[in-house]
């Protein structure tokens, strides 16, 4: 699984990273910097849209938690890592 990001992609790329980390999913982050990397991403998703996620043969442009979770569910990843439920209502 590969998450495509760039230095200019701040909030959405962080959200994508956090979702993948929160589910305990092993992923590679690829910073798109060179013309070759831009061309690779354009071939994958059709344009330069960050973040983009590639899971197996499936890919998604941008960040939308529901779509990311759907791709991960379809690929058989667990819904979440074991987390302790702490009542954080203040």
URGICOR-V200150 format. One record per pair of residues at least 12 apart in sequence whose ideal C-beta (glycine too) atoms are under 6 Angstrom apart, sorted by the first residue. I is the first residue (numbers start at 0). GAP is how many residues later the second one is. D is the distance in whole Angstrom. If there is no record, write none. Layout:
I/GAP/D
I/GAP/D
//
This chain:
0/26/4
0/54/5
1/26/5
1/28/5
1/52/5
2/13/6
2/24/5
2/26/5
2/48/6
2/50/5
3/26/5
3/28/6
3/37/5
3/48/4
4/24/6
4/26/6
4/45/6
4/46/5
5/26/5
5/44/5
8/41/4
8/42/6
11/39/6
11/51/4
12/38/5
14/48/5
15/35/4
15/47/5
18/46/6
18/49/5
22/57/6
23/57/4
24/52/5
43/15/6
44/14/5
44/16/5
48/12/4
48/13/6
50/12/5
54/16/5
54/20/5
55/19/6
57/13/6
//
